Amino acid sequence: MSSIFKVARNQLTLLKNGAAYFPQLCADIDAAQHSIYLETYIFAADETGRMVADALRRAAARGVVVRVILDGYGSAELPQSWLDELRAGKVEVQWFRREISPFTLRRSRMRRLRRLHRKLVVIDGEVAFVGGINIVNDVSRRDGFDSPRLDYAVRVQGMVAGEIQATMRRLWGVVSWVNFRRRGKEIRRFVLNRTKQAVAPGITLVLRDNLRHRHDIENAYLKAIAGAQREIIIANAYFLPRRVFRQALIHAAQRGVRVMLLLQGRAEYRVQHYATHALYDQLLAAGIEIYEYQPSYLHAKVAVVDGQWATVGSSNIDPFSLMLAREANVAVKDVGFAGELRASLLAAITDDAVRVGDEYGVRRNWIGKLIARISYGIVRLLIGLLGYGKSI
């Protein structure tokens, strides 16, 4: 059972994996009295999706305003029958960029890679969830795994939940304008004038978008890394940071900070997976410890610095999250909360991960090195078409 930590006037609960997350989410939805906002990248037509959809319809049936935004790429496989059922049950559903052409290399169309990758829920402006957990079964039995994806979310109760609701209402308004074809400067002005970060002593909602908050999540990481004195633990599903991020980690290791990276051990998306391998030699040479998670897919996007600062959210440390997608993390400065996340990550490293040794570069044959370099080149090409290639 996770502990509840009081940070300023907020209560925080760390939730690990769907087994902790979905029962709590549905219980809070069932307790809603006024409004529910939900944003997700993936909403799957499976047992978990059915559980959440039924909870949303129950809330709408008793008069709660329920508004859901789905990403047009991540949730593309959700059947129309599910959408019809939600809407018939008075659940309002909108799509974020449903036009999908991710393999079109014309720069004007590459904007479609800018996805809604946030996983946010807010209930009555009083309880919110922020993290990396999609609305999908987290045990991937089709890949032969019996263990769930390793992932985290935070339940926030208090004043920050109200700020998260304001953030979600703004995006709902923007998507409404776009879906009604009222594009242009008016939408841009709406976002520029009203978007702000939710801040309270000890806890901050850190957003990433393509207007005022292009580098906010990355900068939050860089500030924490620069201030680290003893230890940095990062667990991230897709780790392909910019040069400035890599140098920050290397400099931390050089000044005596223990840097531990818990990364994907299973290849879910092969190009991204092997592109990360192209960075291993440089990181290992700097004394950075690399561990690969084994039981299932790693989906976490979390970090702990010095057992005092922690972040949990939706943002990977790769170009697609840090330069293109809409993301949301919480940054928490609290010894209790950071300590619980740290203990969970150290347990995963000890029990469920394999350390990549200094001999990694020697053990790889030339084919493995070639695949890593080609994969890294493909990612650089894609990002270069959007004008960001020089930064990775």
Legacy VTK file of the C-alpha trace (Angstrom):
# vtk DataFile Version 3.0
C-alpha trace
ASCII
DATASET POLYDATA
POINTS 392 float
0.000 0.000 0.000
1.472 3.350 -1.040
1.914 6.059 1.537
0.269 9.474 1.372
2.713 12.366 1.487
1.689 15.895 2.393
3.510 18.466 0.270
2.415 22.052 0.901
-1.385 21.778 0.889
-1.445 18.737 -1.368
-1.593 15.024 -0.668
0.468 12.851 -3.002
0.261 9.097 -3.554
2.715 7.227 -5.762
0.963 4.528 -7.822
2.988 1.748 -9.430
1.555 -0.049 -12.462
-2.056 -0.594 -13.415
-2.782 -2.801 -10.411
-2.563 0.267 -8.165
-3.598 2.906 -10.681
-6.838 1.718 -12.286
-8.795 0.714 -9.142
-7.969 4.087 -7.569
-8.836 5.956 -10.771
-12.200 4.230 -11.138
-13.021 4.724 -7.453
-12.390 8.456 -7.809
-14.428 8.615 -11.018
-17.296 6.893 -9.202
-17.054 9.534 -6.461
-17.109 12.477 -8.922
-19.863 15.033 -8.396
-19.293 17.789 -10.965
-16.700 17.185 -13.677
-14.119 14.768 -15.078
-11.438 15.631 -17.622
-9.322 12.826 -19.093
-6.483 12.994 -21.627
-4.646 9.916 -22.843
-2.421 8.815 -25.671
-3.786 5.251 -25.799
-7.335 4.231 -24.958
-7.522 0.535 -25.797
-10.561 -1.659 -26.427
-9.604 -4.214 -23.800
-10.614 -5.146 -20.244
-8.943 -2.068 -18.773
-10.491 0.221 -21.368
-13.901 -1.318 -20.627
-13.486 -0.768 -16.881
-12.606 2.916 -17.341
-15.232 3.513 -20.058
-17.961 2.039 -17.856
-16.892 4.249 -14.946
-17.004 7.318 -17.190
-20.481 6.427 -18.470
-21.737 5.888 -14.912
-20.499 9.334 -13.981
-22.106 10.972 -17.022
-25.394 9.167 -16.282
-25.646 10.853 -12.884
-25.085 14.298 -14.385
-21.299 14.709 -14.132
-19.704 16.590 -17.054
-17.252 14.091 -18.588
-14.786 15.257 -21.243
-12.221 12.983 -22.888
-9.458 13.878 -25.372
-7.827 11.006 -27.256
-4.708 11.214 -29.371
-5.498 10.533 -32.999
-2.521 8.241 -33.496
-2.146 6.467 -30.166
-5.884 5.672 -29.917
-6.467 5.143 -33.633
-7.443 1.492 -33.123
-10.283 2.300 -30.719
-13.395 1.006 -32.520
-16.059 3.471 -33.612
-18.573 1.415 -31.638
-16.781 2.354 -28.417
-16.900 6.036 -29.323
-20.587 5.780 -30.185
-21.257 4.077 -26.872
-19.419 6.751 -24.892
-21.158 9.579 -26.703
-24.556 7.913 -26.362
-23.831 7.808 -22.642
-23.280 11.613 -22.647
-19.490 11.391 -22.458
-17.969 14.151 -24.600
-15.081 12.842 -26.711
-12.697 14.817 -28.912
-9.698 13.818 -31.000
-6.291 15.485 -30.926
-4.905 15.506 -34.485
-6.823 12.573 -35.872
-5.293 13.091 -39.307
-2.475 10.548 -39.367
0.412 10.416 -41.803
3.513 9.709 -39.714
5.572 8.447 -42.638
5.024 11.465 -44.870
8.348 13.267 -45.033
7.079 16.621 -46.263
7.939 19.079 -43.514
4.472 20.646 -43.501
2.992 17.241 -42.701
5.641 16.236 -40.201
3.740 18.421 -37.752
1.450 15.424 -37.395
4.175 13.801 -35.303
3.266 16.362 -32.615
1.103 14.087 -30.522
-0.892 14.427 -27.318
1.212 12.160 -25.127
-0.062 13.434 -21.749
-1.812 11.064 -19.365
-3.895 13.330 -17.153
-7.153 12.948 -15.267
-8.760 15.527 -12.993
-11.940 15.042 -10.987
-14.000 17.929 -9.587
-10.883 20.107 -9.678
-9.840 18.404 -6.434
-8.188 15.092 -7.365
-5.807 14.615 -10.280
-3.668 11.867 -11.764
-0.394 12.569 -13.599
1.885 9.891 -14.980
2.848 7.587 -17.806
0.060 4.993 -17.616
-2.213 4.713 -20.655
-5.746 3.283 -20.582
-4.654 -0.194 -21.646
-3.936 -3.598 -20.113
-0.405 -3.353 -18.780
0.392 -7.058 -19.140
1.480 -7.705 -22.732
0.674 -11.407 -23.049
0.806 -11.248 -26.843
4.574 -10.728 -26.400
4.819 -13.602 -23.948
5.120 -11.543 -20.749
3.376 -12.377 -17.494
4.691 -9.285 -15.729
3.178 -5.814 -16.214
4.962 -2.905 -17.819
6.883 -0.986 -15.186
5.172 2.384 -14.936
4.149 5.037 -12.429
1.561 7.740 -11.811
0.891 10.212 -9.016
-2.474 10.918 -7.416
-2.629 14.557 -6.348
-5.286 15.879 -4.018
-5.239 19.596 -3.289
-4.652 22.977 -4.885
-2.453 21.664 -7.707
-5.387 19.545 -8.927
-7.285 22.766 -9.596
-4.409 24.109 -11.671
-4.243 20.847 -13.603
-7.948 21.164 -14.358
-7.396 24.702 -15.660
-4.642 23.374 -17.944
-6.890 20.617 -19.270
-9.836 22.968 -19.804
-7.600 25.219 -21.899
-6.582 22.322 -24.142
-10.223 21.244 -24.421
-11.037 24.741 -25.649
-8.200 24.756 -28.170
-9.142 21.332 -29.562
-12.763 22.470 -29.796
-11.726 25.477 -31.884
-9.567 23.343 -34.172
-12.245 20.696 -34.653
-14.660 23.415 -35.739
-12.103 24.644 -38.300
-11.555 27.956 -36.525
-7.797 27.881 -36.811
-5.080 30.517 -36.882
-3.915 33.399 -34.778
-6.910 33.369 -32.470
-6.067 29.846 -31.221
-2.408 30.777 -30.802
-3.322 33.919 -28.853
-5.672 31.907 -26.631
-2.877 29.520 -25.647
-0.152 32.155 -25.337
-2.206 34.388 -23.092
-3.571 31.766 -20.747
-1.122 28.905 -20.415
0.899 28.810 -17.207
2.586 26.233 -15.053
0.907 24.991 -11.892
3.236 25.798 -9.009
3.013 25.204 -5.270
5.851 25.019 -2.733
7.426 21.611 -3.254
5.342 20.489 -6.241
5.143 21.763 -9.805
3.194 20.626 -12.855
5.722 20.905 -15.682
4.284 21.021 -19.199
5.787 20.662 -22.636
4.123 22.172 -25.704
5.146 23.914 -28.907
4.441 27.467 -27.787
5.536 28.790 -24.400
6.820 25.579 -22.862
9.065 24.006 -25.483
11.902 23.045 -23.117
10.348 23.201 -19.653
10.494 19.479 -18.859
14.021 19.127 -20.189
15.099 22.227 -18.264
13.612 20.820 -15.051
15.756 17.707 -15.515
18.867 19.742 -16.336
18.453 21.941 -13.268
18.076 18.906 -10.990
21.061 17.152 -12.590
23.236 20.257 -12.278
22.430 20.473 -8.565
22.962 16.771 -7.827
25.559 16.013 -5.166
25.292 12.274 -4.542
22.977 10.289 -6.780
20.856 10.448 -9.928
18.465 7.628 -10.841
16.577 7.871 -14.129
14.133 5.235 -15.376
12.941 5.972 -18.882
11.401 3.857 -21.599
12.844 5.737 -24.587
16.168 7.333 -23.756
17.766 9.294 -26.572
18.632 12.671 -25.032
20.058 15.726 -26.713
23.783 16.387 -26.491
23.287 18.976 -23.736
21.450 16.394 -21.608
24.105 13.741 -22.125
26.837 16.201 -21.197
24.974 17.157 -18.022
24.905 13.502 -16.937
28.563 13.017 -17.865
29.614 16.114 -15.914
27.643 14.884 -12.901
29.423 11.521 -13.038
32.797 13.238 -13.395
32.249 15.247 -10.201
31.526 12.064 -8.255
27.754 11.740 -8.510
26.537 8.166 -8.925
24.409 8.121 -12.090
22.148 5.106 -12.696
20.008 4.656 -15.803
17.249 2.033 -15.866
16.405 1.549 -19.546
14.440 -0.731 -21.812
15.756 -4.281 -21.995
13.049 -5.482 -24.383
12.821 -4.074 -27.889
9.267 -2.773 -28.290
10.052 -0.188 -30.991
13.237 -1.432 -32.554
14.562 1.746 -34.175
14.314 3.743 -30.942
15.612 0.812 -28.898
18.748 0.282 -30.957
19.344 4.009 -31.433
19.789 4.213 -27.648
22.528 1.564 -27.882
24.556 3.988 -29.988
24.998 6.102 -26.841
26.113 3.315 -24.500
29.862 3.488 -25.119
30.011 7.230 -24.373
27.927 6.918 -21.204
29.767 3.873 -19.882
33.128 5.504 -20.517
32.039 8.373 -18.255
31.271 5.972 -15.389
27.496 6.043 -15.777
25.774 2.800 -14.745
23.275 1.362 -17.225
20.705 -1.284 -16.311
18.238 -2.943 -18.674
14.815 -3.980 -17.355
13.987 -7.617 -18.184
10.591 -9.003 -16.991
8.472 -6.954 -19.403
8.478 -3.625 -21.180
9.691 -0.615 -19.238
7.254 2.277 -19.687
8.292 4.499 -16.767
9.269 8.145 -17.185
10.590 8.971 -13.708
13.709 10.181 -11.916
15.041 10.786 -8.403
17.943 13.077 -7.507
19.714 12.897 -4.117
16.643 11.226 -2.609
14.998 14.662 -2.394
13.768 15.660 -5.868
11.598 13.417 -8.014
9.651 13.642 -11.243
6.882 11.393 -12.571
5.049 11.911 -15.825
4.523 11.135 -19.473
7.716 12.529 -20.996
10.344 10.220 -22.369
13.866 11.554 -22.702
13.952 11.430 -26.465
13.410 13.941 -29.293
9.769 12.998 -29.836
8.785 13.792 -26.248
11.192 16.653 -25.573
10.720 18.453 -28.908
7.377 17.438 -30.429
4.720 16.023 -28.122
2.485 17.596 -25.509
3.711 16.156 -22.218
3.014 16.590 -18.516
5.205 15.724 -15.523
5.064 16.616 -11.867
8.280 17.628 -10.136
8.220 17.044 -6.383
10.724 18.193 -3.787
9.968 16.031 -0.784
12.175 13.490 0.988
9.329 11.095 1.748
7.870 10.957 -1.760
11.286 10.873 -3.456
12.411 8.186 -1.027
9.481 5.905 -1.885
10.111 6.245 -5.611
13.837 5.720 -5.086
13.221 2.520 -3.119
10.932 1.214 -5.869
13.507 1.944 -8.575
16.384 0.415 -6.624
14.293 -2.738 -6.117
13.638 -2.899 -9.874
17.348 -2.429 -10.589
18.360 -5.104 -8.081
15.669 -7.695 -8.781
14.590 -7.190 -12.382
17.442 -5.638 -14.346
20.764 -6.658 -15.868
23.701 -4.303 -15.626
25.417 -3.412 -18.871
29.092 -3.917 -18.065
32.160 -2.026 -19.186
32.776 -4.826 -21.629
29.575 -3.944 -23.520
31.417 -2.274 -26.393
33.763 -5.237 -26.753
31.004 -7.845 -26.667
28.969 -6.264 -29.428
29.912 -7.520 -32.855
30.165 -5.217 -35.832
26.606 -6.036 -36.888
25.213 -4.837 -33.562
27.223 -1.630 -33.775
26.065 -1.063 -37.341
22.403 -1.568 -36.419
22.776 0.914 -33.550
24.383 3.540 -35.782
21.801 3.088 -38.548
18.939 3.343 -36.048
20.451 6.483 -34.542
20.824 7.921 -38.030
17.171 7.233 -38.854
16.033 9.085 -35.730
18.344 12.009 -36.552
16.931 12.112 -40.070
13.344 12.288 -38.825
14.151 14.999 -36.313
16.306 16.825 -38.870
13.330 17.100 -41.213
11.680 19.139 -38.468
14.754 21.347 -38.027
16.031 19.798 -34.788
18.700 17.437 -36.128
21.753 19.337 -34.901
20.699 19.097 -31.287
20.853 15.293 -30.888
LINES 1 393
392 0 1 2 3 4 5 6 7 8 9 10 11 12 13 14 15 16 17 18 19 20 21 22 23 24 25 26 27 28 29 30 31 32 33 34 35 36 37 38 39 40 41 42 43 44 45 46 47 48 49 50 51 52 53 54 55 56 57 58 59 60 61 62 63 64 65 66 67 68 69 70 71 72 73 74 75 76 77 78 79 80 81 82 83 84 85 86 87 88 89 90 91 92 93 94 95 96 97 98 99 100 101 102 103 104 105 106 107 108 109 110 111 112 113 114 115 116 117 118 119 120 121 122 123 124 125 126 127 128 129 130 131 132 133 134 135 136 137 138 139 140 141 142 143 144 145 146 147 148 149 150 151 152 153 154 155 156 157 158 159 160 161 162 163 164 165 166 167 168 169 170 171 172 173 174 175 176 177 178 179 180 181 182 183 184 185 186 187 188 189 190 191 192 193 194 195 196 197 198 199 200 201 202 203 204 205 206 207 208 209 210 211 212 213 214 215 216 217 218 219 220 221 222 223 224 225 226 227 228 229 230 231 232 233 234 235 236 237 238 239 240 241 242 243 244 245 246 247 248 249 250 251 252 253 254 255 256 257 258 259 260 261 262 263 264 265 266 267 268 269 270 271 272 273 274 275 276 277 278 279 280 281 282 283 284 285 286 287 288 289 290 291 292 293 294 295 296 297 298 299 300 301 302 303 304 305 306 307 308 309 310 311 312 313 314 315 316 317 318 319 320 321 322 323 324 325 326 327 328 329 330 331 332 333 334 335 336 337 338 339 340 341 342 343 344 345 346 347 348 349 350 351 352 353 354 355 356 357 358 359 360 361 362 363 364 365 366 367 368 369 370 371 372 373 374 375 376 377 378 379 380 381 382 383 384 385 386 387 388 389 390 391
